[in-house]
């Protein structure tokens, strides 16, 4: 008789104790990729120094202009590649 009473009361006691506890609120951060539009503007092409050189300039000035143009082109090409990668990554 005691085991039957225990078997009947145990589920009732456990279910009532579940109602007495407060629910835990847990905030989760879920990272979901979001589609963005492709960058429609391209970087403006800079004026390259070597194209501004005069025919009568000496070799030292021409070499300085060539080195400056190489560095300027590297930056410009880096910006163009970044735009290209951004456009490629937005395609589904």
N, C-alpha and C positions, 0 to 999 in steps of 0.2 A: 504494500500500500504506500509506503514512504517513497519507493522508487518511482511509482506512477505519479505521485504528487510532485516529486522533484522533476520528473520528465515533463510534466505539464507546466510547472512554474518557471523552469529554467528559460524556455524561449520567451515567455512573457517578460521576465525580468531583464533579459538581454535586449529585447526590443525596446522596452521603456528606457533603459539606460542609454540607448542610441539616440533617443529623442532629447535627453538631457544635455548632451554635448553640443557645443557650438560648432558650426561648420568652419573649416579653415579656408581662408581666402588666399589664394596663391596667385601672384602676378607672374606671367611668363612672357618673355620676349621672343617673338617668332619672327625670324627674318625670311621674308618672301621677296623674290625678285620681282621688280615692277618694271613694266615696259615704259620706256621714255622715248620721246621723239628724237630722230636723228638731228644732229647739229647741222643747221642749214647754212651757216655762214662759215666761210673759209678764212683763214688768216690772210691779212693783206700782204702782198708780196713787197718785201723791202727793196729799196734802191741799193743795188750792189755796188760797192766802192770801185771795183775794177772796171766796171763799165763807164765810170766817170773819168777815167784816166785820160790824160792828154798824151799825144805822141812824143812830145819833147821831154817828158818826165824821166828822171834818171832811174836806174835799176833798183836802188834802195827804196824809193817811194813806190815803185810798182810792186816790189815784193811785199812791202807793208800792206798795200791795198789787197794783194792776193791773199795774204794770211787773214786779213780782216774779213774778206769775202767768204773764205772757207768757214770761219767761225759763225758768220751771219747765216750762211746756208745751212749749217748744222742745226741752228736754232729754228730756222724756218721749216726745214724738213721734219724736225721733231714735232712741231705744232701740226703740220699736215698729217703726220702719222697718227698723232693722238686723235684728230678728227676722224680719220679713217677707221681706227680701232673702235671709236665710239659708235660710228655708224654700223659697223659690222656686228657689234655686240648687241644691238637693239633688234636685229632681225630674229623672228621666231624660229 
